[in-house]
Amino acid sequence: MGTTAFPDAMPVHQVTVDDFYMDEHEVTNAQFSRFVKSTNYRTVAERPLSPEDYPGVPLEKLKPGSAVFIAPKQTKGLQNYLQWWQYVIGANWKHPKGPKDNIRGKDNDPVVQICYEDAAAYAKWAGKRLPTEAEWEYAARGKRSDAKYYWGEQLKPQNKWQANVYQGNFPVSNTAEDGFIGIAPVKSFPENAYGLYDMDGNVWEWCADFYRPDFYTSAALKNPKGPAGSYDPEEPELVKRVQKGASFLCNPQYCERYIAGSRGKGEVSSASNNLGFRCVSNKEL
């Protein structure tokens, strides 16, 4: 597990995990729709906001929504991500980019705008669970123990993109050289040695583990399940879980978390239009 490319993914270390089954692709809009129809579940992004949780925010602005990537015309450096991320009222899994957007005809797209609680609820309904970080990375490596990328040493072997990532001048101009400006339908890129699709790129995926940047220094070597609680020195007051796999927005300029062994992180009640999940189970379903 891990990589020397990022401090929070060090040290690189060997881990053993017990057998498990994993969804071959990210949970899709069609699959999540069946869950919602069966349970009447409302995602976090659809629920009313409590004024007590947002002191000082005017009531007229306390409306359900979520984070949406909106390409700016220009940027002043890449330090401030608020140049391309905006809170959009009405953005949720049915309307990933906002009220004017919808998922009609997109049954095979990964469901997005999913918070940790939403992913865990779906997994429970499906008789599954979210993967540990170790399980996720084991599956993503696909029998390659030390390649730079999950698919090999070259970012673009034989001039072919292996994952849905960002090409062009981030975040202003996506050339869509890989065929997609945003999300790609599942199975749009080659499967790995375990028959799994989109283990890199497309959308970030929630893992069960709490996030700590120093966890690898003390992690168990068999079936690690993450630390007892989260801690991110950049935002110590927030509870975060691990995310893996990068997304269609990752690129060499800003985010190279498609490098094998990389880690992501997310506040548990936050979602975005590049964040989804897949499930695992201890038995075949």
Secondary structure, 3 states (H helix, E strand, C coil): CCCCCCHHHCCCCCCECCCCEECCCCCEHHHHHHHHHHHCCCCHHHCCCCHHHCCCCCHHHCCCEEEEECCCCCCCCCCCHHHCEEEEECCECCECCCCCCCCCCCCCCECCCCCHHHHHHHHHHCCCECCCHHHHHHHHHCCCCCCCECCECCCCHHHCCCCECCCEECCCEECCCCCCCCCCCCCCCCCCCCCCCCCCECCEEEEEEECCCCHHHCCCCECCCCCCCCCCCCCCCCCEEEEECCCCCCECCCECCCECCCCEEEECCCCECCEECCCEECCCC
